[in-house]
Amino acid sequence: MSRPLRLTVLASGRGSNLQAIIDSIDTGRLNAAIVIVISDNEDAFALKRAAANKLPHIFLDPARVSNSQEYDLLLAEKIKQQGVDLVVLAGWMRLLGQGFLDKFPDQVINIHPSLLPAFPGLNAQKQAFEYGVKYTGCTVHFVDAGVDTGPIIAQQIVPIDPDDTLESLTKRILIEEHLLYPRVIQLFSENRIYKDGRKVRIK
């Protein structure tokens, strides 16, 4: 087996996708190692999850710098120190600028709770539910400087049932997120993902 893929996980909130990644590593389904968890929110439960699993973790305070470009540079510096292979966004609520992304070409991915390009941005589950679509789901994509506009790596469909509530739909999407994200990261660890412009191919 090749060496574990070195991950930095960026999380602003509960960190349930972080936990799914941790669990997949622990059970041997994912050949990766989380080298650091970074949050821009001091109270993020994701930091508590990292501590409980004895993972290196830091709160990187946005108030330390005067603008988002400076924060991106500070964040990139912290990540570079760890020698990571992949930067994984797991409920990260800040846009990353081009200056940050240029330092990690094709090495930053995100998961979004809709079938992009439909329903980007905040409250994607609510957007889909209120629009009345019959299917939604989740998308893993490369991160670019836009809002959920990067090339799509993988998607999982979730049907919207007639008796669904927003809460039940959100829970079912989250279940699929927790399955899809570790699977995609495992593909990176196997060097099976190739990006050609906006087209992403899995070998």
Backbone as CSV, one residue per row, in Angstrom:
resi,resn,N_x,N_y,N_z,CA_x,CA_y,CA_z,C_x,C_y,C_z
1,MET,0.844,-1.196,0.000,0.000,0.000,0.000,0.878,1.244,0.000
2,SER,0.473,2.246,-0.777,1.214,3.499,-0.803,1.055,4.227,0.524
3,ARG,1.909,5.212,0.755,1.843,5.951,2.021,0.495,6.664,2.124
4,PRO,0.014,6.887,3.351,-1.273,7.575,3.524,-1.245,8.986,2.946
5,LEU,-2.327,9.373,2.327,-2.508,10.725,1.814,-2.576,11.688,2.999
6,ARG,-1.786,12.755,2.958,-1.741,13.704,4.073,-2.790,14.794,3.862
7,LEU,-3.708,14.905,4.819,-4.852,15.809,4.694,-4.784,16.949,5.702
8,THR,-5.154,18.139,5.247,-5.556,19.215,6.143,-7.061,19.355,5.992
9,VAL,-7.788,19.391,7.095,-9.235,19.575,7.055,-9.566,20.964,7.607
10,LEU,-10.307,21.743,6.816,-10.770,23.066,7.235,-12.251,22.973,7.571
11,ALA,-12.613,23.378,8.778,-14.001,23.236,9.228,-14.394,24.429,10.089
12,SER,-15.602,24.925,9.862,-16.092,26.078,10.629,-17.164,25.714,11.645
13,GLY,-17.730,24.502,11.527,-18.898,24.192,12.349,-18.819,22.846,13.043
14,ARG,-19.868,22.035,12.850,-20.013,20.776,13.594,-18.952,19.745,13.255
15,GLY,-18.526,19.742,11.999,-17.485,18.788,11.617,-17.971,17.369,11.437
16,SER,-19.210,17.190,10.989,-19.701,15.816,10.818,-18.987,15.123,9.656
17,ASN,-18.636,15.872,8.610,-17.856,15.262,7.524,-16.436,14.963,7.972
18,LEU,-15.888,15.789,8.843,-14.595,15.479,9.457,-14.678,14.144,10.180
19,GLN,-15.742,13.939,10.945,-15.898,12.684,11.687,-16.016,11.497,10.741
20,ALA,-16.718,11.685,9.625,-16.846,10.602,8.645,-15.485,10.230,8.067
21,ILE,-14.641,11.226,7.853,-13.293,10.967,7.347,-12.460,10.239,8.401
22,ILE,-12.537,10.711,9.637,-11.824,10.056,10.743,-12.247,8.587,10.852
23,ASP,-13.555,8.348,10.816,-14.071,6.981,10.952,-13.605,6.094,9.799
24,SER,-13.569,6.664,8.580,-13.131,5.882,7.419,-11.653,5.527,7.507
25,ILE,-10.855,6.441,8.056,-9.430,6.143,8.274,-9.282,5.052,9.330
26,ASP,-10.035,5.178,10.427,-9.930,4.228,11.535,-10.333,2.812,11.134
27,THR,-11.295,2.706,10.217,-11.762,1.380,9.796,-10.982,0.824,8.611
28,GLY,-9.995,1.587,8.132,-9.162,1.093,7.043,-9.731,1.281,5.655
29,ARG,-10.876,1.964,5.550,-11.469,2.198,4.226,-10.806,3.355,3.493
30,LEU,-10.081,4.181,4.237,-9.450,5.366,3.651,-7.979,5.386,4.036
31,ASN,-7.108,5.349,3.026,-5.667,5.360,3.251,-5.197,6.817,3.301
32,ALA,-5.416,7.444,4.453,-5.088,8.856,4.622,-4.756,9.123,6.082
33,ALA,-4.151,10.275,6.311,-3.850,10.721,7.672,-4.160,12.207,7.759
34,ILE,-4.923,12.589,8.774,-5.225,14.005,8.984,-4.072,14.605,9.772
35,VAL,-3.333,15.522,9.138,-2.152,16.078,9.798,-2.502,17.326,10.613
36,ILE,-3.608,18.005,10.250,-4.068,19.122,11.075,-5.509,19.461,10.705
37,VAL,-6.270,19.879,11.712,-7.622,20.427,11.523,-7.542,21.907,11.883
38,ILE,-8.020,22.755,10.987,-7.977,24.198,11.205,-9.395,24.752,11.141
39,SER,-9.724,25.625,12.097,-11.028,26.275,12.087,-10.862,27.787,12.206
40,ASP,-11.797,28.512,11.578,-11.853,29.965,11.717,-12.859,30.369,12.801
41,ASN,-13.376,29.354,13.524,-14.393,29.570,14.554,-13.919,28.885,15.840
42,GLU,-13.645,29.692,16.847,-13.088,29.168,18.097,-14.008,28.152,18.760
43,ASP,-15.321,28.283,18.527,-16.299,27.413,19.179,-16.737,26.250,18.295
44,ALA,-16.078,26.052,17.171,-16.476,24.977,16.254,-16.382,23.618,16.940
45,PHE,-17.442,22.834,16.827,-17.427,21.493,17.408,-16.401,20.608,16.696
46,ALA,-16.056,20.983,15.464,-15.028,20.242,14.731,-13.712,20.204,15.509
47,LEU,-13.375,21.278,16.209,-12.144,21.300,17.008,-12.233,20.319,18.172
48,LYS,-13.430,20.183,18.750,-13.629,19.209,19.825,-13.498,17.784,19.286
49,ARG,-14.009,17.550,18.082,-13.857,16.223,17.463,-12.370,15.913,17.246
50,ALA,-11.631,16.913,16.759,-10.202,16.716,16.531,-9.492,16.388,17.843
51,ALA,-9.822,17.128,18.894,-9.194,16.886,20.200,-9.522,15.484,20.716
52,ALA,-10.785,15.092,20.570,-11.219,13.777,21.059,-10.493,12.643,20.334
53,ASN,-10.089,12.912,19.077,-9.389,11.894,18.287,-7.880,12.111,18.268
54,LYS,-7.416,13.016,19.178,-5.982,13.281,19.335,-5.323,13.727,18.027
55,LEU,-6.033,14.571,17.277,-5.501,15.125,16.039,-5.001,16.548,16.280
56,PRO,-3.894,16.937,15.681,-3.455,18.331,15.790,-4.554,19.268,15.274
57,HIS,-4.789,20.351,15.992,-5.879,21.255,15.600,-5.582,22.654,16.111
58,ILE,-6.001,23.650,15.340,-5.820,25.033,15.758,-7.027,25.876,15.355
59,PHE,-7.267,26.905,16.139,-8.193,27.978,15.784,-7.341,29.100,15.202
60,LEU,-7.585,29.411,13.940,-6.852,30.486,13.277,-7.784,31.695,13.187
61,ASP,-7.539,32.645,14.055,-8.460,33.761,14.276,-8.418,34.766,13.116
62,PRO,-9.544,34.951,12.416,-9.567,35.957,11.344,-9.300,37.374,11.851
63,ALA,-9.531,37.613,13.136,-9.314,38.952,13.702,-7.823,39.292,13.809
64,ARG,-6.967,38.311,13.611,-5.522,38.559,13.681,-5.024,39.387,12.498
65,VAL,-5.791,39.405,11.419,-5.369,40.102,10.201,-6.450,41.081,9.773
66,SER,-6.088,41.959,8.821,-7.004,43.048,8.484,-7.941,42.750,7.316
67,ASN,-7.638,41.709,6.532,-8.522,41.401,5.394,-8.404,39.930,5.008
68,SER,-9.273,39.518,4.096,-9.340,38.101,3.729,-8.083,37.640,2.994
69,GLN,-7.446,38.540,2.231,-6.222,38.150,1.532,-5.120,37.810,2.532
70,GLU,-5.000,38.610,3.584,-3.995,38.329,4.610,-4.320,37.028,5.341
71,TYR,-5.616,36.788,5.567,-6.004,35.545,6.241,-5.641,34.340,5.375
72,ASP,-5.899,34.455,4.070,-5.553,33.374,3.153,-4.059,33.062,3.198
73,LEU,-3.235,34.098,3.267,-1.786,33.898,3.321,-1.375,33.211,4.618
74,LEU,-1.989,33.638,5.722,-1.711,33.030,7.021,-2.129,31.555,7.023
75,LEU,-3.305,31.295,6.476,-3.825,29.929,6.391,-2.918,29.058,5.523
76,ALA,-2.529,29.591,4.365,-1.665,28.832,3.457,-0.329,28.499,4.115
77,GLU,0.205,29.447,4.870,1.477,29.232,5.561,1.366,28.087,6.568
78,LYS,0.266,28.079,7.351,0.053,27.007,8.330,-0.051,25.643,7.651
79,ILE,-0.747,25.616,6.514,-0.941,24.349,5.811,0.365,23.873,5.182
80,LYS,1.101,24.794,4.576,2.367,24.438,3.924,3.355,23.823,4.924
81,GLN,3.309,24.305,6.160,4.204,23.783,7.196,3.977,22.292,7.447
82,GLN,2.782,21.815,7.105,2.437,20.414,7.400,2.798,19.458,6.269
83,GLY,3.144,19.997,5.099,3.468,19.134,3.971,2.298,18.276,3.523
84,VAL,1.160,18.908,3.238,-0.053,18.145,2.936,-0.184,17.848,1.446
85,ASP,-0.958,16.806,1.150,-1.265,16.425,-0.228,-2.602,16.987,-0.692
86,LEU,-3.547,17.150,0.242,-4.899,17.543,-0.129,-5.504,18.389,0.986
87,VAL,-6.136,19.487,0.602,-6.856,20.349,1.545,-8.340,20.052,1.389
88,VAL,-8.955,19.632,2.468,-10.340,19.151,2.440,-11.219,20.131,3.214
89,LEU,-12.181,20.736,2.530,-13.122,21.651,3.179,-14.307,20.844,3.693
90,ALA,-14.585,20.975,4.978,-15.676,20.220,5.604,-16.533,21.197,6.408
91,GLY,-17.419,21.900,5.709,-18.216,22.924,6.370,-17.405,24.181,6.638
92,TRP,-16.505,24.512,5.736,-15.682,25.722,5.842,-16.489,26.879,5.257
93,MET,-16.697,27.930,6.033,-17.649,28.969,5.652,-17.002,30.237,5.098
94,ARG,-15.713,30.159,4.767,-15.033,31.314,4.178,-14.670,31.015,2.722
95,LEU,-14.816,32.010,1.852,-14.334,31.856,0.488,-12.812,31.921,0.487
96,LEU,-12.199,31.043,-0.274,-10.747,31.051,-0.427,-10.403,31.787,-1.715
97,GLY,-9.504,32.751,-1.615,-9.147,33.559,-2.773,-8.166,32.859,-3.697
98,GLN,-7.971,33.465,-4.874,-7.089,32.864,-5.868,-5.660,32.775,-5.371
99,GLY,-5.247,33.738,-4.538,-3.897,33.701,-3.985,-3.641,32.444,-3.175
100,PHE,-4.649,32.014,-2.411,-4.548,30.763,-1.643,-4.536,29.563,-2.591
101,LEU,-5.474,29.555,-3.522,-5.634,28.395,-4.399,-4.412,28.175,-5.282
102,ASP,-3.747,29.255,-5.673,-2.541,29.120,-6.506,-1.433,28.364,-5.782
103,LYS,-1.459,28.389,-4.453,-0.428,27.685,-3.674,-0.725,26.188,-3.566
104,PHE,-1.962,25.789,-3.889,-2.369,24.378,-3.792,-3.128,23.979,-5.059
105,PRO,-2.458,23.971,-6.205,-3.158,23.709,-7.464,-3.778,22.301,-7.511
106,ASP,-5.075,22.268,-7.762,-5.821,21.002,-7.843,-5.672,20.164,-6.584
107,GLN,-5.502,20.843,-5.444,-5.328,20.138,-4.170,-6.342,20.587,-3.119
108,VAL,-7.387,21.296,-3.544,-8.390,21.781,-2.593,-9.756,21.305,-3.061
109,ILE,-10.460,20.561,-2.180,-11.774,20.034,-2.553,-12.811,20.405,-1.487
110,ASN,-14.060,20.355,-1.904,-15.175,20.721,-1.029,-16.337,19.766,-1.285
111,ILE,-17.218,19.646,-0.300,-18.469,18.920,-0.509,-19.617,19.882,-0.285
112,HIS,-20.617,19.797,-1.177,-21.745,20.731,-1.152,-23.050,19.943,-1.190
113,PRO,-24.047,20.333,-0.383,-25.284,19.549,-0.284,-26.326,19.858,-1.360
114,SER,-25.913,19.793,-2.624,-26.849,19.831,-3.745,-26.148,19.222,-4.946
115,LEU,-26.911,19.031,-6.019,-26.323,18.569,-7.276,-25.918,19.804,-8.072
116,LEU,-24.699,20.255,-7.833,-24.209,21.432,-8.552,-24.234,21.167,-10.067
117,PRO,-24.469,22.209,-10.890,-24.483,23.629,-10.539,-25.790,24.150,-9.944
118,ALA,-26.757,23.272,-9.679,-28.005,23.735,-9.062,-27.781,24.051,-7.587
119,PHE,-28.376,25.127,-7.138,-28.444,25.506,-5.713,-27.069,25.641,-5.047
120,PRO,-26.229,26.520,-5.565,-24.962,26.811,-4.891,-25.186,27.705,-3.676
121,GLY,-24.118,27.909,-2.907,-24.187,28.852,-1.792,-24.843,28.276,-0.560
122,LEU,-25.320,29.173,0.297,-25.870,28.791,1.592,-27.249,28.166,1.464
123,ASN,-27.591,27.309,2.443,-28.936,26.719,2.567,-29.367,25.991,1.294
124,ALA,-28.449,25.220,0.726,-28.737,24.529,-0.530,-29.885,23.539,-0.388
125,GLN,-29.974,22.864,0.759,-31.059,21.910,0.972,-32.414,22.637,0.947
126,LYS,-32.472,23.788,1.607,-33.707,24.582,1.642,-34.053,25.102,0.249
127,GLN,-33.030,25.529,-0.485,-33.271,26.005,-1.849,-33.926,24.914,-2.691
128,ALA,-33.372,23.706,-2.636,-33.897,22.597,-3.435,-35.293,22.203,-2.978
129,PHE,-35.490,22.139,-1.667,-36.775,21.742,-1.101,-37.877,22.723,-1.520
130,GLU,-37.586,23.998,-1.437,-38.595,25.011,-1.747,-38.829,25.159,-3.247
131,TYR,-37.827,24.845,-4.048,-37.973,24.943,-5.492,-38.904,23.868,-6.040
132,GLY,-38.938,22.735,-5.326,-39.823,21.652,-5.742,-39.202,20.641,-6.686
133,VAL,-37.870,20.586,-6.722,-37.236,19.575,-7.570,-37.515,18.184,-7.012
134,LYS,-37.427,17.192,-7.882,-37.695,15.804,-7.476,-36.439,15.088,-6.977
135,TYR,-35.276,15.632,-7.348,-34.014,15.037,-6.933,-33.051,16.142,-6.515
136,THR,-32.285,15.867,-5.480,-31.151,16.709,-5.131,-30.017,15.762,-4.758
137,GLY,-29.121,16.169,-3.894,-28.040,15.263,-3.533,-26.852,16.016,-2.996
138,CYS,-25.646,15.518,-3.303,-24.423,16.180,-2.848,-23.366,16.052,-3.926
139,THR,-22.424,16.984,-3.879,-21.383,17.100,-4.903,-20.032,17.317,-4.238
140,VAL,-19.035,16.557,-4.673,-17.652,16.848,-4.308,-17.003,17.517,-5.517
141,HIS,-16.362,18.657,-5.275,-15.795,19.409,-6.393,-14.459,20.035,-6.003
142,PHE,-13.652,20.304,-7.021,-12.461,21.115,-6.807,-12.917,22.528,-6.451
143,VAL,-12.142,23.193,-5.622,-12.473,24.560,-5.216,-11.788,25.537,-6.160
144,ASP,-12.583,26.503,-6.654,-12.007,27.648,-7.353,-12.422,28.909,-6.603
145,ALA,-12.172,30.067,-7.187,-12.409,31.318,-6.465,-13.876,31.731,-6.442
146,GLY,-14.749,30.975,-7.120,-16.173,31.277,-7.100,-16.873,30.581,-5.946
147,VAL,-18.190,30.711,-5.928,-19.009,30.065,-4.899,-19.539,28.747,-5.457
148,ASP,-18.896,27.645,-5.079,-19.327,26.302,-5.492,-19.343,26.148,-7.014
149,THR,-18.326,26.716,-7.673,-18.289,26.709,-9.135,-17.158,25.857,-9.703
150,GLY,-16.364,25.215,-8.860,-15.222,24.448,-9.348,-15.622,23.158,-10.044
151,PRO,-14.708,22.560,-10.808,-14.991,21.322,-11.539,-15.498,20.201,-10.627
152,ILE,-16.519,19.510,-11.117,-17.201,18.480,-10.334,-16.443,17.152,-10.422
153,ILE,-16.178,16.567,-9.251,-15.475,15.282,-9.181,-16.460,14.123,-9.112
154,ALA,-17.450,14.222,-8.218,-18.408,13.128,-8.027,-19.699,13.680,-7.432
155,GLN,-20.798,12.998,-7.726,-22.100,13.401,-7.193,-22.894,12.171,-6.769
156,GLN,-23.780,12.376,-5.805,-24.688,11.327,-5.361,-26.100,11.891,-5.332
157,ILE,-27.013,11.196,-5.968,-28.410,11.653,-6.058,-29.181,11.253,-4.812
158,VAL,-30.033,12.167,-4.334,-30.974,11.887,-3.250,-32.365,12.296,-3.728
159,PRO,-33.296,11.331,-3.885,-34.659,11.691,-4.285,-35.350,12.479,-3.172
160,ILE,-36.220,13.398,-3.570,-37.043,14.118,-2.597,-38.411,13.446,-2.567
161,ASP,-38.738,12.838,-1.432,-39.997,12.119,-1.289,-41.149,13.087,-1.035
162,PRO,-42.375,12.710,-1.436,-43.522,13.598,-1.231,-43.746,13.977,0.231
163,ASP,-43.401,13.066,1.149,-43.629,13.349,2.570,-42.381,13.875,3.281
164,ASP,-41.338,14.228,2.507,-40.130,14.783,3.113,-40.419,16.123,3.776
165,THR,-39.752,16.357,4.884,-39.645,17.701,5.450,-38.233,18.196,5.134
166,LEU,-37.989,19.459,5.344,-36.640,19.974,5.138,-35.657,19.242,6.041
167,GLU,-36.092,18.950,7.266,-35.212,18.268,8.219,-34.885,16.848,7.768
168,SER,-35.890,16.115,7.296,-35.640,14.730,6.880,-34.774,14.691,5.623
169,LEU,-35.010,15.626,4.706,-34.200,15.688,3.493,-32.751,16.019,3.839
170,THR,-32.560,16.995,4.714,-31.210,17.403,5.112,-30.459,16.230,5.725
171,LYS,-31.137,15.438,6.559,-30.494,14.275,7.189,-30.084,13.233,6.151
172,ARG,-30.951,13.011,5.160,-30.636,11.988,4.152,-29.500,12.434,3.235
173,ILE,-29.435,13.715,2.935,-28.304,14.225,2.156,-27.019,14.052,2.947
174,LEU,-27.069,14.352,4.241,-25.876,14.266,5.078,-25.341,12.833,5.145
175,ILE,-26.244,11.864,5.201,-25.825,10.459,5.201,-25.012,10.157,3.945
176,GLU,-25.489,10.649,2.801,-24.774,10.411,1.544,-23.448,11.171,1.493
177,GLU,-23.414,12.376,2.058,-22.155,13.124,2.139,-21.096,12.309,2.871
178,HIS,-21.495,11.711,3.986,-20.554,10.975,4.823,-20.017,9.721,4.124
179,LEU,-20.746,9.226,3.133,-20.277,8.086,2.343,-19.431,8.548,1.159
180,LEU,-19.894,9.605,0.489,-19.245,10.050,-0.751,-17.879,10.686,-0.513
181,TYR,-17.770,11.533,0.506,-16.521,12.296,0.688,-15.319,11.381,0.938
182,PRO,-15.408,10.435,1.875,-14.254,9.535,2.065,-13.931,8.712,0.814
183,ARG,-14.966,8.320,0.050,-14.721,7.555,-1.184,-13.908,8.369,-2.175
184,VAL,-14.258,9.641,-2.319,-13.530,10.501,-3.255,-12.097,10.719,-2.776
185,ILE,-11.907,10.943,-1.472,-10.557,11.144,-0.940,-9.714,9.887,-1.161
186,GLN,-10.329,8.719,-1.044,-9.617,7.471,-1.315,-9.169,7.413,-2.783
187,LEU,-9.979,7.912,-3.698,-9.582,7.957,-5.107,-8.344,8.832,-5.291
188,PHE,-8.279,9.943,-4.555,-7.067,10.772,-4.596,-5.867,9.984,-4.081
189,SER,-6.066,9.223,-3.024,-4.948,8.466,-2.442,-4.444,7.406,-3.412
190,GLU,-5.297,6.973,-4.339,-4.931,5.968,-5.342,-4.496,6.603,-6.659
191,ASN,-4.378,7.951,-6.669,-3.984,8.689,-7.886,-4.894,8.366,-9.072
192,ARG,-6.183,8.305,-8.811,-7.128,7.917,-9.869,-7.955,9.086,-10.403
193,ILE,-7.677,10.287,-9.913,-8.460,11.450,-10.347,-7.609,12.334,-11.243
194,TYR,-8.154,12.643,-12.431,-7.458,13.473,-13.410,-8.378,14.611,-13.845
195,LYS,-7.852,15.824,-13.820,-8.629,16.996,-14.223,-8.138,17.506,-15.564
196,ASP,-9.064,17.684,-16.482,-8.759,18.211,-17.808,-9.706,19.382,-18.052
197,GLY,-9.247,20.594,-17.705,-10.153,21.738,-17.770,-11.249,21.578,-16.734
198,ARG,-12.493,21.646,-17.186,-13.618,21.437,-16.259,-14.011,19.968,-16.158
199,LYS,-13.441,19.120,-16.978,-13.788,17.706,-16.952,-12.880,16.961,-15.977
200,VAL,-13.499,16.203,-15.087,-12.731,15.396,-14.136,-12.991,13.929,-14.466
201,ARG,-11.925,13.185,-14.663,-12.053,11.769,-15.007,-11.482,10.909,-13.874
202,ILE,-12.143,9.791,-13.665,-11.691,8.835,-12.643,-11.179,7.604,-13.355
203,LYS,-9.902,7.314,-13.134,-9.256,6.195,-13.834,-9.706,4.876,-13.241
